[in-house]
Amino acid sequence: MKNSAEKTKELNVAIAIGLNELLADYQIYYQNLRGIHWNVKGMQFFALHSKFEEYYTEAADVIDEIAERILTLGGTPLHTFGAYIGNSVLKQEENVSDDREALEVVLSNSQHLLNQLKKVNILASEQEDEGTNDLVSGLISSTEKRIWMLNASLA
């Protein structure tokens, strides 16, 4: 029979794995945003160039928060491009310059991130991990708002 410390460690490992998957997705999302920011063209250039910079700056902060939460749980955050690519479901986007396509990519990436956030949120809730829950709940809310705004932009 496992003692409570062993059980807690196992639960933390499971949550850290979920957070590392989320971290990998966020890193690909971040890099996609950087490329889109640099290359976007079209009638919405000025607005989108600034908005994508805002999004990637926000994503960089989120990446740091996720990595620190993994460390708090006793895990090791992924930290190489190979690990991100190998653990991310999101695909790397190349040469996206059309303004509408750029919005669609960011929307699709954001919808995927929302699904991943909800999975981690469920796992953290089941394990009564309030720290992870707090982090992820706020990210769910901001991601839902971003999705709403992207959908409104594409309408």
C-alpha positions as CSV (number, residue, x, y, z in Angstrom):
1,M,0.0,0.0,0.0
2,K,1.3,3.4,-1.0
3,N,1.7,6.2,1.6
4,S,0.3,9.6,0.9
5,A,3.6,11.1,-0.1
6,E,4.1,8.4,-2.8
7,K,0.5,8.9,-4.0
8,T,0.9,12.6,-4.2
9,K,4.2,12.2,-6.2
10,E,2.4,9.9,-8.7
11,L,-0.5,12.4,-9.1
12,N,2.0,15.3,-9.5
13,V,3.8,13.3,-12.2
14,A,0.6,12.8,-14.1
15,I,-0.3,16.4,-14.0
16,A,3.3,17.4,-15.0
17,I,3.0,15.2,-18.0
18,G,-0.2,16.9,-19.0
19,L,1.4,20.3,-18.4
20,N,4.5,19.3,-20.5
21,E,2.1,18.4,-23.4
22,L,0.5,21.8,-23.0
23,L,3.9,23.5,-22.8
24,A,4.9,21.9,-26.1
25,D,1.7,23.1,-27.8
26,Y,2.2,26.6,-26.4
27,Q,5.8,26.7,-27.7
28,I,4.6,25.7,-31.2
29,Y,1.8,28.3,-31.0
30,Y,4.3,30.9,-29.9
31,Q,6.6,30.2,-32.8
32,N,3.7,30.1,-35.2
33,L,2.7,33.6,-34.0
34,R,6.2,34.9,-34.4
35,G,6.3,33.7,-38.0
36,I,2.9,35.1,-38.8
37,H,3.7,38.4,-37.1
38,W,6.8,38.8,-39.3
39,N,5.2,37.7,-42.5
40,V,1.5,38.9,-42.5
41,K,0.4,41.0,-45.4
42,G,-2.9,42.4,-46.5
43,M,-5.5,45.0,-45.8
44,Q,-5.4,44.3,-42.0
45,F,-1.6,44.4,-41.8
46,F,-1.2,47.2,-39.3
47,A,-3.8,45.8,-36.9
48,L,-2.7,42.2,-37.2
49,H,1.0,42.9,-36.9
50,S,0.4,44.5,-33.6
51,K,-2.2,42.0,-32.4
52,F,0.1,39.0,-33.2
53,E,2.9,40.7,-31.3
54,E,0.5,41.1,-28.3
55,Y,-0.4,37.4,-28.6
56,Y,3.2,36.1,-28.8
57,T,4.2,38.3,-25.8
58,E,1.3,36.9,-23.8
59,A,2.2,33.3,-24.9
60,A,5.8,33.8,-23.7
61,D,4.5,34.7,-20.3
62,V,2.2,31.6,-20.3
63,I,5.0,29.3,-21.3
64,D,7.1,30.5,-18.3
65,E,4.1,30.0,-16.0
66,I,3.5,26.5,-17.2
67,A,7.2,25.6,-16.9
68,E,7.4,27.0,-13.4
69,R,4.2,25.0,-12.4
70,I,5.9,21.8,-13.7
71,L,8.9,22.6,-11.6
72,T,6.7,23.2,-8.6
73,L,5.2,19.8,-9.0
74,G,8.6,18.2,-9.0
75,G,8.8,17.7,-12.8
76,T,11.2,18.8,-15.5
77,P,9.7,21.1,-18.2
78,L,10.5,20.2,-21.8
79,H,13.1,22.7,-23.0
80,T,14.3,21.7,-26.5
81,F,12.7,22.3,-29.9
82,G,12.9,18.6,-30.6
83,A,11.0,17.8,-27.4
84,Y,8.4,20.5,-28.3
85,I,7.9,19.2,-31.8
86,G,7.8,15.6,-30.5
87,N,5.2,16.3,-27.9
88,S,3.0,18.9,-29.6
89,V,-0.1,18.1,-31.5
90,L,0.0,21.5,-33.1
91,K,1.9,21.7,-36.4
92,Q,4.5,24.2,-37.3
93,E,3.2,26.7,-39.8
94,E,5.4,28.1,-42.5
95,N,5.1,31.0,-44.8
96,V,1.7,32.2,-43.7
97,S,1.3,35.7,-45.0
98,D,-2.3,36.1,-46.1
99,D,-4.1,38.0,-43.4
100,R,-7.2,35.8,-43.4
101,E,-5.2,32.6,-43.4
102,A,-3.1,34.0,-40.5
103,L,-6.3,34.6,-38.5
104,E,-7.5,31.1,-39.3
105,V,-4.3,29.5,-38.1
106,V,-4.3,31.5,-34.8
107,L,-7.9,30.5,-34.3
108,S,-7.3,26.8,-35.0
109,N,-4.2,26.9,-32.7
110,S,-6.2,28.6,-30.0
111,Q,-9.1,26.1,-30.2
112,H,-6.6,23.3,-29.8
113,L,-5.0,25.0,-26.8
114,L,-8.4,25.5,-25.2
115,N,-9.1,21.7,-25.5
116,Q,-5.7,21.0,-24.0
117,L,-6.3,23.4,-21.1
118,K,-9.6,21.8,-20.4
119,K,-8.0,18.4,-20.2
120,V,-5.4,19.6,-17.8
121,N,-8.1,21.4,-15.8
122,I,-10.1,18.2,-15.4
123,L,-7.0,16.2,-14.4
124,A,-6.0,18.9,-11.8
125,S,-9.6,19.0,-10.5
126,E,-9.7,15.2,-10.1
127,Q,-6.4,15.4,-8.2
128,E,-7.4,18.4,-6.1
129,D,-4.5,20.4,-7.4
130,E,-5.6,23.9,-6.8
131,G,-2.4,25.5,-8.0
132,T,-2.6,24.0,-11.5
133,N,-6.4,24.6,-11.5
134,D,-5.9,28.3,-10.7
135,L,-3.3,28.7,-13.5
136,V,-5.3,26.8,-16.1
137,S,-8.7,28.3,-15.3
138,G,-7.4,31.8,-16.0
139,L,-5.9,30.6,-19.3
140,I,-9.2,29.0,-20.3
141,S,-11.0,32.3,-19.8
142,S,-8.4,34.3,-21.8
143,T,-8.3,31.7,-24.6
144,E,-12.1,31.7,-24.9
145,K,-12.0,35.4,-25.2
146,R,-9.3,35.2,-27.9
147,I,-11.3,32.6,-29.8
148,W,-14.4,34.9,-29.6
149,M,-12.4,37.8,-31.0
150,L,-10.8,35.8,-33.8
151,N,-14.2,34.4,-34.8
152,A,-15.7,37.9,-34.8
153,S,-12.8,39.1,-37.0
154,L,-13.3,36.3,-39.5
155,A,-17.1,36.8,-39.6
